[in-house]
């Protein structure tokens, strides 16, 4: 959530469909929201995203970002202030309620992204890079989740073998 809420328009390369992660938004007790570096050095990264996401981000910026200067936050509160989890949480819960979904945390979207990357065939190294993980142990859970693709993998291997 901190990486998302710290995203500025300068971090989006529309032509290359890339997002650069080099800061996050933190709430510092007693002084409020602050932009700072991501948690680890490996969290500094550039992530190529599907064109559909780039398109949606552009639509969002056009519709909701008044001053699209390079240091403008992409996601803010309805009042235009930095987006904090405590301000966002009621909207997230309301959206889930309207969809009849429960027990889904916003952070679960990050897990979905890791699992989707693994299921799409990303290696451990590639999942680590996309997710900004410093150790393989965090990324291994996404590769484990992709074991459901075992039948697809076997079928693909079989399709490449000579037929007799």
KEKE-495794 format. One line per field, with one value per residue: residue in one letter; z, y, x of N, C-alpha, C in turn. Coordinates in Angstrom, 1 decimal, m for minus. Layout:
<recs>
rest: c(a; ...)
nc3: c(Z; ...)
nc2: c(Y; ...)
nc1: c(X; ...)
cac3: c(Z; ...)
cac2: c(Y; ...)
cac1: c(X; ...)
cc3: c(Z; ...)
cc2: c(Y; ...)
cc1: c(X; ...)
</recs>
This chain:
<recs>
rest: c(x; x; x; x; x; x; x; x; x; x; x; x; x; x; x; x; x; x; x; x; x; x; x; x; x; x; x; x; x; x; x; x; x; x; x; x; x; x; x; x; x; x; x; x; x; x; x; x; x; x; x; x; x; x; x; x; x; x; x; x; x; x; x; x; x; x; x; x; x; x; x; x; x; x; x; x; x; x; x; x; x; x; x; x; x; x; x; x; x; x; x; x; x; x; x; x; x; x; x; x; x; x; x; x; x; x; x; x; x; x; x; x; x; x; x; x; x; x; x; x; x; x; x; x; x; x; x; x; x; x; x; x; x; x; x; x; x; x; x; x; x; x; x; x; x; x; x; x; x; x; x; x; x; x; x; x; x; x; x; x; x; x; x; x)
nc3: c(0.0; 0.7; m1.3; m3.5; m2.7; m2.7; m5.3; m7.9; m10.7; m12.3; m12.1; m13.8; m17.0; m19.7; m22.5; m22.4; m20.8; m18.0; m14.4; m12.0; m9.0; m6.4; m4.1; m1.1; 0.7; 4.0; 7.3; 9.8; 13.1; 14.9; 13.1; 10.7; 7.2; 5.2; 2.4; 1.5; 1.1; m0.3; 1.7; 1.5; m0.3; m2.5; m3.1; m4.6; m7.9; m11.3; m12.9; m15.4; m16.7; m17.6; m20.6; m20.3; m17.7; m17.7; m19.3; m17.8; m15.6; m16.9; m17.6; m15.0; m14.0; m15.8; m15.1; m12.3; m11.3; m10.6; m11.0; m13.0; m12.6; m12.5; m9.9; m8.7; m6.8; m7.7; m6.6; m4.3; m1.3; m1.1; m0.6; m1.7; m0.3; 0.8; 0.3; 2.8; 4.6; 6.6; 5.8; 3.3; 3.9; 4.7; 2.2; 0.7; 2.2; 1.8; m1.0; m1.2; 0.3; m1.4; m3.5; m2.3; m1.1; 1.3; 3.9; 2.4; 2.1; 1.3; 0.8; m0.2; m2.9; m3.8; m3.3; m5.2; m7.5; m7.4; m7.6; m10.0; m11.7; m11.3; m12.2; m14.8; m15.7; m14.7; m13.4; m10.3; m9.7; m11.4; m10.2; m7.7; m8.5; m9.7; m7.5; m5.6; m3.7; m1.2; m0.4; m1.4; m0.1; 0.5; m2.1; m2.9; m2.0; m4.0; m6.2; m5.3; m5.2; m7.9; m8.6; m9.3; m11.9; m13.0; m14.7; m17.0; m17.7; m18.1; m20.3; m22.2; m22.4; m23.5; m26.0; m27.3; m27.8; m30.2; m32.2; m32.3)
nc2: c(m1.2; 1.2; 1.6; 2.0; 4.2; 6.0; 6.5; 8.6; 10.7; 10.9; 8.4; 6.8; 5.4; 5.7; 5.0; 2.8; 1.2; 0.9; 1.0; 2.7; 2.0; 3.7; 5.0; 5.2; 5.8; 6.8; 6.7; 8.8; 8.8; 11.5; 13.3; 12.9; 12.0; 10.9; 10.8; 8.3; 6.1; 2.8; m0.2; m2.0; m2.3; m3.9; m3.5; m1.2; m0.8; m1.4; m2.1; m3.8; m3.5; m4.9; m3.6; m2.9; m2.1; 0.2; 1.8; 2.1; 3.5; 5.9; 6.8; 7.2; 9.2; 11.3; 11.7; 12.1; 13.4; 16.6; 18.4; 17.4; 17.3; 16.3; 15.5; 14.8; 13.1; 10.0; 8.7; 9.9; 11.0; 11.7; 14.4; 15.2; 14.9; 13.1; 9.6; 7.6; 4.5; 4.3; 6.1; 5.1; 2.5; 2.3; 2.8; 0.6; m1.5; m1.0; m1.3; m4.1; m5.1; m4.4; m6.1; m8.5; m9.8; m11.0; m10.9; m10.2; m8.7; m5.6; m6.0; m8.5; m8.3; m7.9; m10.4; m11.8; m10.7; m11.7; m14.4; m14.6; m13.8; m15.9; m18.1; m17.3; m18.1; m17.0; m17.1; m18.0; m15.9; m13.9; m13.4; m12.5; m10.1; m8.7; m8.4; m7.1; m8.4; m9.3; m11.7; m15.2; m16.7; m15.3; m15.1; m17.7; m18.7; m17.8; m19.2; m21.8; m21.7; m21.8; m24.4; m25.6; m25.5; m27.7; m29.8; m28.3; m27.7; m30.2; m31.0; m29.1; m29.7; m32.3; m31.6; m30.6; m32.7; m35.2; m36.8; m40.1)
nc1: c(0.8; 2.0; 3.9; 2.2; 0.6; 2.6; 3.3; 4.1; 3.4; 5.7; 6.8; 5.7; 6.0; 4.5; 4.8; 6.5; 5.1; 5.7; 6.3; 8.0; 9.4; 10.5; 10.0; 8.0; 5.0; 4.8; 3.4; 4.2; 4.2; 3.1; 4.2; 2.9; 2.1; 4.8; 7.1; 9.4; 12.2; 11.7; 11.1; 13.3; 16.5; 16.2; 13.6; 13.5; 12.7; 11.9; 8.9; 7.4; 4.2; 1.0; m0.5; m3.1; m3.3; m1.6; m3.2; m5.5; m4.4; m3.7; m6.2; m7.2; m5.5; m6.1; m8.8; m8.9; m6.6; m5.6; m3.4; m1.1; 1.7; 5.2; 5.9; 3.5; 1.2; m0.3; m2.4; m4.7; m6.4; m10.0; m10.0; m7.7; m5.3; m2.4; m2.8; m3.8; m3.8; m5.7; m7.6; m8.3; m9.3; m12.1; m13.4; m12.5; m13.6; m16.3; m16.5; m15.9; m18.1; m20.2; m19.7; m20.1; m18.1; m15.8; m13.3; m11.0; m8.0; m6.5; m3.8; m3.8; m4.0; m1.4; m0.4; m1.9; m0.8; 1.8; 1.3; 0.1; 2.2; 3.9; 2.3; 2.1; 4.5; 6.9; 10.2; 11.8; 13.7; 12.7; 10.1; 11.0; 12.2; 10.1; 8.4; 9.9; 11.4; 13.8; 14.7; 14.6; 12.7; 10.3; 9.3; 9.0; 6.5; 4.7; 5.5; 5.0; 2.2; 1.7; 1.9; m0.5; m0.6; 0.5; m0.6; m1.0; 1.6; 2.7; 1.2; 2.0; 4.7; 4.4; 3.3; 5.4; 7.0; 8.1; 5.6; 4.5)
cac3: c(0.0; 0.8; m2.6; m4.3; m2.3; m2.9; m6.7; m8.5; m12.2; m12.9; m12.0; m14.9; m18.3; m20.5; m23.7; m22.1; m19.8; m16.8; m13.2; m11.2; m7.5; m5.7; m2.8; m0.5; 1.6; 5.4; 8.2; 10.9; 14.3; 15.4; 12.1; 9.5; 6.1; 4.6; 1.4; 1.8; 0.3; 0.0; 2.9; 1.2; m1.5; m3.6; m3.4; m5.7; m9.1; m12.4; m13.2; m16.6; m16.4; m18.8; m21.3; m19.7; m16.4; m18.0; m19.9; m16.6; m14.8; m17.6; m17.4; m13.6; m13.9; m16.6; m14.4; m10.9; m10.9; m11.1; m11.5; m13.3; m12.7; m12.3; m8.5; m8.3; m6.4; m8.6; m5.8; m3.1; m0.7; m1.9; m0.4; m2.3; 0.6; 0.6; 0.6; 4.0; 4.7; 7.5; 5.0; 2.2; 4.3; 4.6; 0.8; 0.4; 2.8; 1.2; m2.3; m1.0; 0.7; m2.6; m4.3; m1.6; m0.8; 2.7; 4.3; 1.5; 2.5; 0.1; 0.6; m0.9; m4.3; m4.0; m3.4; m6.4; m8.5; m7.4; m8.0; m11.5; m12.4; m11.3; m13.1; m16.2; m16.1; m14.2; m12.6; m8.9; m9.8; m12.0; m9.2; m6.7; m9.1; m9.8; m6.2; m4.8; m2.5; m1.0; m0.2; m2.2; 0.8; 0.3; m3.5; m3.1; m1.8; m5.2; m7.1; m4.8; m5.6; m9.3; m8.8; m9.8; m13.4; m13.3; m15.8; m18.2; m18.0; m18.7; m21.6; m23.0; m22.7; m24.4; m27.3; m28.0; m28.1; m31.5; m32.1; m33.0)
cac2: c(0.0; 2.4; 1.9; 2.5; 5.6; 6.9; 6.6; 9.9; 10.6; 10.7; 7.0; 6.0; 5.5; 5.2; 4.4; 1.5; 0.5; 0.6; 1.7; 2.7; 2.0; 4.2; 5.6; 4.8; 6.8; 6.2; 7.6; 8.9; 9.2; 12.8; 14.3; 12.7; 11.2; 11.2; 10.0; 7.9; 5.0; 1.6; m0.9; m2.6; m1.9; m4.7; m2.9; m0.2; m1.6; m1.0; m3.2; m3.7; m3.9; m5.0; m2.3; m2.5; m1.3; 1.5; 2.5; 2.5; 4.5; 7.1; 7.2; 7.6; 10.5; 12.2; 11.9; 12.4; 14.2; 17.9; 19.0; 16.2; 17.6; 15.1; 15.0; 14.7; 11.7; 9.4; 8.3; 10.7; 11.0; 12.5; 15.8; 15.6; 14.7; 11.7; 8.5; 6.8; 3.3; 4.5; 6.8; 4.2; 1.3; 2.3; 2.6; m0.8; m2.4; m0.8; m2.0; m5.5; m5.4; m4.3; m7.3; m9.7; m10.4; m10.7; m11.5; m9.9; m7.6; m4.9; m6.6; m9.8; m8.0; m8.1; m11.9; m12.2; m10.3; m12.6; m15.7; m14.5; m13.8; m17.3; m18.9; m17.0; m18.8; m16.3; m17.9; m17.4; m14.7; m12.9; m13.1; m11.7; m8.8; m8.0; m8.1; m6.4; m9.2; m9.4; m13.1; m16.1; m17.3; m14.6; m15.3; m19.1; m19.0; m17.6; m20.4; m22.9; m21.6; m22.0; m25.8; m26.0; m25.5; m28.9; m30.4; m27.4; m27.8; m31.6; m31.0; m28.3; m30.6; m33.3; m31.0; m30.3; m34.0; m35.8; m37.7; m41.4)
cac1: c(0.0; 2.9; 4.4; 1.1; 0.3; 3.8; 3.5; 4.0; 3.2; 7.0; 7.2; 5.0; 6.5; 3.4; 5.3; 7.1; 4.2; 6.5; 6.2; 9.3; 9.2; 11.7; 9.6; 6.8; 4.4; 4.8; 2.8; 5.1; 3.4; 3.5; 4.5; 2.1; 2.6; 6.1; 7.6; 10.7; 12.6; 11.0; 11.7; 14.6; 17.1; 15.6; 12.2; 13.7; 12.7; 11.0; 8.0; 6.6; 2.8; 0.2; m0.9; m4.4; m3.1; m1.2; m4.3; m6.4; m3.7; m3.8; m7.6; m7.3; m4.8; m6.9; m10.1; m8.8; m5.4; m5.8; m2.2; m0.3; 3.2; 6.0; 5.9; 2.1; 0.8; m1.3; m3.6; m4.8; m7.7; m11.0; m9.7; m6.4; m4.2; m1.8; m3.7; m3.4; m4.6; m6.9; m8.6; m8.8; m9.9; m13.6; m13.8; m12.2; m14.6; m17.6; m16.4; m16.0; m19.4; m21.1; m19.4; m20.4; m16.8; m15.4; m12.0; m10.0; m7.2; m5.9; m2.5; m4.0; m3.8; 0.0; m0.2; m2.4; 0.2; 2.9; 0.9; m0.2; 3.5; 4.4; 1.5; 2.4; 5.8; 8.0; 11.1; 11.9; 14.4; 11.8; 9.1; 11.6; 12.4; 8.8; 7.8; 10.9; 11.8; 15.2; 15.1; 13.8; 11.7; 9.1; 8.8; 8.7; 5.1; 4.0; 5.8; 4.2; 0.8; 1.6; 1.9; m1.7; m0.4; 1.3; m1.2; m0.7; 3.1; 2.9; 0.6; 2.9; 5.9; 4.0; 3.0; 6.7; 7.6; 7.7; 4.5; 4.8)
cc3: c(0.0; m0.6; m3.6; m4.0; m2.5; m4.4; m7.2; m10.0; m12.9; m12.9; m13.0; m16.2; m19.2; m21.8; m23.5; m21.2; m18.6; m15.6; m12.5; m9.8; m6.9; m4.5; m2.4; 0.4; 3.0; 6.2; 9.5; 12.1; 14.8; 14.3; 10.8; 8.4; 5.5; 3.5; 1.7; 0.9; 0.6; 1.1; 2.7; m0.1; m2.7; m4.0; m4.4; m7.0; m10.1; m12.8; m14.5; m16.3; m17.7; m19.3; m20.7; m18.5; m16.7; m18.5; m18.7; m15.8; m15.5; m17.5; m16.0; m13.5; m14.6; m15.8; m13.0; m10.4; m11.5; m11.8; m11.8; m13.5; m12.3; m10.9; m7.9; m7.9; m7.3; m7.8; m4.5; m2.4; m1.5; m1.7; m1.0; m1.5; 0.3; 1.1; 1.7; 4.1; 5.6; 6.8; 3.9; 2.7; 4.3; 3.2; 0.3; 0.9; 2.1; m0.2; m2.2; m0.6; m0.5; m3.5; m3.6; m1.2; 0.6; 2.9; 3.2; 1.9; 1.2; m0.2; m0.2; m2.4; m4.7; m4.1; m4.7; m7.6; m8.6; m7.9; m9.5; m12.2; m12.4; m12.2; m14.5; m16.6; m15.5; m13.3; m11.2; m9.0; m10.4; m11.0; m8.2; m7.2; m9.2; m8.5; m5.3; m3.6; m2.4; m0.9; m1.1; m1.4; 0.6; m1.1; m3.7; m2.9; m3.1; m6.2; m6.6; m5.3; m7.1; m9.6; m9.4; m11.4; m13.8; m14.6; m17.1; m18.6; m18.7; m20.1; m22.6; m23.4; m23.7; m25.8; m28.0; m28.3; m29.5; m31.3; m32.9; m33.4)
cc2: c(1.3; 2.7; 2.5; 3.9; 6.6; 7.1; 8.0; 9.7; 10.4; 9.3; 6.2; 6.4; 4.9; 4.5; 3.0; 0.6; 0.0; 1.5; 1.6; 2.9; 2.5; 5.0; 5.0; 5.9; 6.1; 7.2; 7.6; 9.5; 10.5; 13.8; 14.0; 11.9; 11.8; 10.3; 9.6; 6.7; 3.8; 0.8; m1.5; m2.1; m2.7; m4.2; m1.8; m1.0; m0.9; m2.2; m2.9; m4.2; m4.1; m3.7; m1.9; m1.7; 0.1; 2.4; 3.0; 3.6; 5.9; 7.7; 7.8; 9.0; 11.6; 12.6; 12.5; 13.3; 15.6; 18.5; 17.8; 16.5; 16.3; 14.6; 15.0; 13.3; 11.3; 9.2; 9.2; 10.4; 11.8; 14.0; 16.2; 15.4; 13.3; 10.6; 7.6; 5.6; 3.5; 5.3; 6.0; 3.0; 1.3; 2.1; 1.2; m1.7; m2.2; m1.4; m3.5; m5.9; m5.4; m5.5; m8.6; m10.5; m10.1; m11.3; m11.3; m8.6; m6.9; m5.6; m7.9; m9.5; m8.2; m9.6; m12.4; m11.8; m11.3; m14.0; m15.7; m14.5; m15.2; m18.2; m18.6; m17.5; m18.0; m17.2; m17.3; m16.1; m13.6; m12.5; m12.2; m10.3; m8.0; m7.5; m7.3; m7.1; m9.3; m10.8; m14.0; m16.6; m16.6; m14.9; m16.8; m19.4; m18.8; m18.7; m21.6; m22.9; m21.9; m23.5; m26.4; m26.1; m26.8; m29.6; m29.6; m27.6; m29.2; m31.6; m30.2; m29.0; m31.6; m32.8; m30.8; m31.6; m34.5; m36.8; m39.0; m42.1)
cc1: c(0.9; 3.5; 3.4; 0.8; 1.4; 4.1; 3.2; 3.9; 4.6; 7.5; 6.5; 5.5; 5.4; 3.9; 5.9; 6.3; 5.0; 6.2; 7.5; 8.9; 10.5; 11.3; 8.3; 6.3; 4.3; 4.0; 3.7; 4.3; 4.0; 3.9; 3.7; 2.7; 3.9; 6.5; 9.0; 11.0; 11.8; 11.7; 13.1; 15.2; 16.5; 14.2; 12.3; 13.7; 11.8; 10.2; 7.3; 5.2; 2.1; m0.3; m2.3; m4.3; m2.6; m2.3; m5.2; m5.7; m3.8; m5.2; m7.8; m6.7; m5.6; m8.2; m9.9; m7.6; m5.5; m4.5; m1.2; 1.2; 3.9; 6.0; 4.5; 1.8; m0.3; m2.6; m3.6; m6.2; m8.7; m10.7; m8.4; m5.2; m3.6; m2.7; m3.1; m4.3; m5.8; m8.0; m9.2; m9.6; m11.4; m14.1; m13.6; m13.2; m15.9; m17.6; m16.6; m17.4; m20.4; m20.9; m19.7; m19.2; m16.4; m14.0; m10.9; m9.3; m6.7; m4.5; m2.6; m3.8; m2.3; 0.3; m0.8; m1.4; 1.3; 2.5; 0.6; 1.1; 4.0; 3.7; 1.7; 3.8; 7.0; 8.9; 11.1; 12.6; 13.5; 10.7; 9.7; 11.8; 11.1; 8.2; 8.7; 11.3; 13.3; 15.7; 14.1; 12.6; 10.3; 8.4; 8.4; 7.2; 4.3; 4.3; 5.1; 2.8; 0.7; 1.7; 0.6; m1.6; 0.3; 0.8; m0.9; 0.7; 3.3; 2.4; 1.5; 4.2; 5.6; 3.8; 4.3; 7.4; 7.2; 6.5; 4.8; 3.5)
</recs>
